[in-house]
């Protein structure tokens, strides 16, 4: 699977585009949201030097029909609100891969992440390329498929090693005994263990594993 992060111009005349362009130094974070029959229900956060003015602009926009402030201080405001504009969700649903929250909006542009296969990500990029909206691909990170991380032999040997206490301190079985249990020689067992452990450690540290 691939995790990709995009920055894109907000489509159309969405209310959050209007508000964010009026406060270009503010950050508007959509923490969660869902479309409803006549709009969208959302939990949003505003981060700004003049946070009160930016939050009030959200509250006072004609497309925001219900607004409840949950928290506010000198730099941050948190609120839940309902709007009559589901356009952002309609646009994103066309990709068939809902973005992961939070969605970050700054000065008329929004950043979001998608997780998909490489083939599906290419389809999404083709759709964005065909759109009149400008976008940037900020990052692409491969994530390991747990089922594909280890070979069958690596998985078998590591499983036996754990059950036999090979990784305990002190060890409860030797490498030679471990190799004998799975029917291979000691040198082969050492190489299989080393490669399997290496792939697990690399996957943990980087979120990806090299293919065999």
C-alpha positions as CSV (number, residue, x, y, z in Angstrom):
1,X,0.0,0.0,0.0
2,X,1.0,3.6,-0.6
3,X,0.4,6.6,1.6
4,X,0.3,9.8,-0.4
5,X,-0.1,13.4,0.8
6,X,-1.5,16.1,-1.5
7,X,-1.9,19.8,-1.4
8,X,-4.7,21.1,-3.7
9,X,-6.7,24.2,-4.5
10,X,-10.1,24.0,-3.0
11,X,-12.8,23.5,-5.7
12,X,-15.5,26.0,-6.5
13,X,-16.7,28.6,-4.1
14,X,-16.7,26.5,-0.9
15,X,-17.3,28.5,2.2
16,X,-14.1,27.3,3.8
17,X,-12.1,28.5,0.8
18,X,-13.6,32.0,1.2
19,X,-12.9,32.1,4.9
20,X,-9.4,30.7,4.6
21,X,-8.5,33.2,1.9
22,X,-9.8,36.0,4.2
23,X,-7.3,34.8,6.9
24,X,-4.3,33.5,4.9
25,X,-2.1,33.1,7.9
26,X,-4.6,30.9,9.8
27,X,-4.8,27.2,9.7
28,X,-8.2,25.5,9.6
29,X,-8.1,21.8,10.5
30,X,-11.1,19.6,9.7
31,X,-10.7,16.9,12.4
32,X,-13.6,14.8,11.3
33,X,-16.8,15.3,9.3
34,X,-19.5,13.5,7.4
35,X,-21.9,14.6,4.7
36,X,-25.6,14.7,5.6
37,X,-28.7,15.1,3.5
38,X,-28.6,18.8,3.3
39,X,-24.9,19.6,3.9
40,X,-22.2,18.4,6.2
41,X,-21.6,18.0,10.0
42,X,-18.0,18.7,11.0
43,X,-15.6,19.1,13.9
44,X,-13.1,21.8,13.1
45,X,-10.1,23.6,14.7
46,X,-8.7,27.0,14.0
47,X,-5.1,28.0,14.7
48,X,-4.2,31.6,14.3
49,X,-2.7,34.7,16.0
50,X,-6.1,36.4,15.8
51,X,-8.0,33.1,16.4
52,X,-11.2,34.8,17.6
53,X,-11.7,36.7,14.4
54,X,-11.0,33.6,12.2
55,X,-13.3,31.4,14.3
56,X,-16.0,34.1,14.2
57,X,-15.7,34.1,10.4
58,X,-16.5,30.4,10.4
59,X,-19.5,30.9,12.7
60,X,-20.8,33.9,10.8
61,X,-20.5,32.5,7.2
62,X,-24.0,32.1,5.6
63,X,-23.3,28.5,4.7
64,X,-22.8,27.6,8.4
65,X,-26.2,27.1,9.9
66,X,-25.4,25.7,13.3
67,X,-22.2,26.4,15.3
68,X,-21.1,25.4,18.9
69,X,-17.7,26.5,20.2
70,X,-16.2,23.8,22.4
71,X,-12.9,25.4,23.3
72,X,-11.0,28.6,22.8
73,X,-7.8,30.2,23.9
74,X,-5.4,32.8,22.5
75,X,-4.2,30.6,19.6
76,X,-6.8,27.8,19.1
77,X,-10.5,27.4,18.8
78,X,-12.4,24.1,18.5
79,X,-16.0,23.9,17.4
80,X,-18.6,21.6,15.9
81,X,-20.8,23.0,13.2
82,X,-23.2,22.1,10.4
83,X,-23.0,23.6,6.9
84,X,-25.2,23.6,3.9
85,X,-22.2,22.9,1.6
86,X,-21.2,19.2,1.0
87,X,-19.1,20.1,-2.1
88,X,-15.7,19.1,-0.6
89,X,-17.0,15.6,0.2
90,X,-18.6,15.2,-3.2
91,X,-15.3,16.1,-4.8
92,X,-13.2,13.8,-2.7
93,X,-15.7,10.9,-3.1
94,X,-15.0,10.9,-6.8
95,X,-11.5,9.5,-6.0
96,X,-13.2,6.4,-4.4
97,X,-10.6,6.7,-1.6
98,X,-11.8,8.9,1.2
99,X,-9.0,11.0,2.7
100,X,-7.8,10.5,6.2
101,X,-8.5,13.2,8.8
102,X,-7.4,15.7,9.7
103,X,-7.8,17.8,6.5
104,X,-5.7,21.0,6.7
105,X,-6.9,24.2,4.9
106,X,-4.7,27.3,4.5
107,X,-5.3,30.2,2.2
108,X,-7.6,28.5,-0.3
109,X,-5.7,25.2,-0.5
110,X,-6.1,22.0,1.4
111,X,-3.8,19.1,2.4
112,X,-5.0,15.6,2.8
113,X,-3.7,12.0,2.7
114,X,-4.8,9.0,0.8
115,X,-3.9,5.3,1.3
116,X,-4.2,3.1,-1.7
117,X,-2.4,0.6,-3.9
118,X,0.1,1.9,-6.4
119,X,-2.3,1.3,-9.2
120,X,-5.2,3.0,-7.5
121,X,-3.0,6.0,-6.6
122,X,-2.1,6.3,-10.3
123,X,-5.8,6.4,-11.1
124,X,-6.4,9.2,-8.5
125,X,-3.5,11.2,-9.9
126,X,-4.9,10.8,-13.4
127,X,-8.2,12.2,-12.1
128,X,-6.5,15.1,-10.5
129,X,-4.5,15.8,-13.6
130,X,-7.7,16.0,-15.6
131,X,-9.2,18.4,-13.1
132,X,-8.8,22.2,-13.6
133,X,-7.5,22.5,-10.0
134,X,-3.8,22.8,-9.2
135,X,-2.3,20.2,-7.0
136,X,1.1,19.1,-5.6
137,X,2.1,15.6,-4.5
138,X,3.9,16.4,-1.3
139,X,5.0,12.9,-0.3
140,X,4.7,9.2,-1.1
141,X,5.5,6.5,1.4
142,X,5.2,2.8,0.9
143,X,3.8,0.7,3.7
144,X,4.5,-3.0,4.2
145,X,1.8,-5.6,3.7
146,X,2.1,-7.7,6.9
147,X,1.3,-10.8,5.0
148,X,4.1,-10.1,2.5
149,X,6.7,-8.9,5.0
150,X,8.3,-12.3,5.6
151,X,8.8,-15.3,3.3
152,X,7.1,-18.6,4.4
153,X,10.5,-20.0,5.5
154,X,11.4,-16.8,7.5
155,X,8.0,-16.9,9.2
156,X,8.2,-20.6,10.0
157,X,11.7,-20.3,11.5
158,X,10.9,-17.2,13.5
159,X,7.8,-18.8,14.9
160,X,9.7,-21.9,16.0
161,X,12.5,-19.6,17.4
162,X,9.9,-17.7,19.6
163,X,8.2,-20.9,20.8
164,X,11.5,-22.6,21.6
165,X,12.9,-19.6,23.5
166,X,15.7,-18.8,21.1
167,X,15.3,-15.1,21.7
168,X,15.2,-15.4,25.5
169,X,18.1,-14.4,27.7
170,X,19.7,-16.8,28.3
171,X,18.7,-18.7,25.3
172,X,16.6,-21.9,25.8
173,X,17.7,-23.5,22.6
174,X,20.7,-23.3,20.3
175,X,20.8,-22.3,16.7
176,X,21.8,-25.9,15.8
177,X,18.7,-27.2,17.7
178,X,16.5,-24.7,15.9
179,X,17.9,-25.7,12.5
180,X,17.3,-29.3,13.3
181,X,13.7,-28.6,14.3
182,X,12.9,-27.2,10.8
183,X,15.1,-29.6,8.9
184,X,17.8,-27.2,7.6
185,X,21.5,-26.8,8.3
186,X,22.8,-24.4,10.9
187,X,24.3,-22.0,8.3
188,X,21.0,-21.7,6.4
189,X,19.1,-21.2,9.6
190,X,21.4,-18.3,10.6
191,X,20.9,-16.6,7.2
192,X,17.1,-17.0,7.2
193,X,16.9,-15.7,10.8
194,X,19.1,-12.7,10.0
195,X,17.1,-11.7,7.0
196,X,13.8,-12.1,8.7
197,X,14.8,-10.1,11.7
198,X,16.3,-7.4,9.5
199,X,13.0,-7.1,7.5
200,X,11.0,-6.8,10.8
201,X,13.3,-4.2,12.2
202,X,13.4,-2.2,9.0
203,X,9.6,-2.3,8.7
204,X,9.2,-1.1,12.2
205,X,11.6,1.8,11.8
206,X,10.7,3.0,8.3
207,X,7.2,1.7,7.7
208,X,8.4,-0.3,4.6
209,X,10.3,-3.4,3.7
210,X,12.4,-4.1,0.6
211,X,11.3,-7.0,-1.5
212,X,13.3,-10.1,-1.5
